[in-house]
Amino acid sequence: MGRWVEKSVDDLPPSSVEALRTAMRQEHVPDDWFNDLAWIMAQESEGKVDVHNPSSSARGLFQLTRVNYSLNPHGAASFGDAVDECRGGIRYIKQRYHTAREARAFWQAHHHY
């Protein structure tokens, strides 16, 4: 197994960064979540919309698995819409970790979340 290499938030596509900011407003999360959410998105998808994990059902900017597709505003139909993919990721993080900081801490410890 290869060694994990941290991906830089600076390399995220500007359109994905803007989608994240829009989704944060729509999901009513604090502005101070941005850095942690962007970092998670960089690790999970490098900011590539509707990216598919070849070894699982994980998809999208935040790599939701099939069991969590319903967290997207339009379920699986949300894939391909960057704002919807971010909203699904935010909802997952709120549900499982309560804060983006906690989600990032878990990711850093386990290299997934």
C-alpha positions in Angstrom: 0.0 0.0 0.0 1.3 3.4 -0.9 2.1 6.2 1.6 -0.6 8.8 1.9 0.4 12.3 0.7 -1.6 15.3 1.9 -3.3 17.2 -0.9 -3.2 21.0 -0.9 -6.3 23.1 -0.6 -4.5 25.6 -2.9 -4.9 23.1 -5.7 -8.7 22.9 -5.5 -10.5 24.2 -8.6 -11.9 27.7 -7.9 -15.4 26.5 -9.0 -15.3 23.8 -6.3 -14.2 26.3 -3.7 -17.1 28.6 -4.7 -19.5 25.7 -4.6 -18.3 24.9 -1.1 -18.9 28.5 0.1 -22.4 28.4 -1.5 -23.2 25.1 0.1 -22.0 26.3 3.5 -24.4 29.3 3.3 -27.3 27.0 2.3 -26.6 24.5 5.1 -26.1 27.3 7.6 -22.7 26.2 8.9 -20.3 28.7 10.4 -17.7 30.4 8.2 -14.9 29.0 10.4 -15.7 25.5 9.0 -14.4 26.5 5.6 -10.7 25.6 6.1 -11.5 22.1 7.5 -14.2 21.4 4.9 -11.9 22.5 2.0 -9.1 20.3 3.4 -11.4 17.3 3.6 -12.6 17.9 0.1 -9.0 18.2 -1.2 -8.1 14.8 0.4 -11.3 13.0 -0.8 -11.7 14.3 -4.4 -9.1 16.9 -5.1 -12.1 19.1 -5.9 -13.2 17.0 -8.8 -17.0 16.9 -9.2 -18.7 13.5 -9.5 -15.4 11.6 -9.1 -16.0 7.9 -8.6 -13.9 5.7 -6.3 -13.0 2.6 -8.4 -13.1 0.2 -5.4 -16.3 1.3 -3.6 -19.6 3.1 -4.1 -18.0 6.4 -3.0 -18.7 9.4 -5.3 -18.5 13.1 -5.4 -16.5 15.9 -3.8 -16.8 14.4 -0.3 -16.9 10.7 -1.5 -20.2 9.7 0.0 -21.0 6.0 -0.2 -24.2 4.7 -1.5 -25.8 4.4 2.0 -25.3 8.2 2.3 -26.4 9.3 -1.1 -29.7 10.4 0.4 -27.9 13.2 2.3 -27.5 15.0 -1.1 -30.4 17.3 -1.8 -31.6 15.2 -4.7 -30.0 11.8 -3.7 -27.9 10.2 -6.4 -29.2 12.7 -8.9 -27.2 15.4 -7.1 -23.9 14.0 -8.4 -22.5 16.3 -11.1 -23.8 19.4 -9.2 -20.9 20.7 -7.2 -23.1 22.7 -4.7 -25.3 19.6 -4.1 -22.3 17.4 -3.6 -20.9 19.8 -1.0 -24.3 20.0 0.7 -24.3 16.2 1.0 -20.8 16.2 2.4 -21.7 18.9 4.9 -24.8 17.0 6.0 -22.8 13.8 6.5 -20.2 15.7 8.6 -22.8 17.3 10.7 -24.6 14.0 11.3 -21.5 11.9 12.0 -19.0 14.4 13.5 -21.0 17.4 14.4 -18.2 19.8 13.3 -15.8 20.0 10.4 -12.9 20.2 12.9 -13.9 16.9 14.4 -14.3 15.3 10.9 -10.8 16.6 9.9 -9.2 15.3 13.1 -10.7 11.8 12.4 -9.5 12.0 8.8 -6.0 12.9 9.8 -5.9 10.0 12.3 -7.3 7.4 9.9 -6.9 8.8 6.4 -10.6 8.5 5.8 -13.7 9.8 7.5 
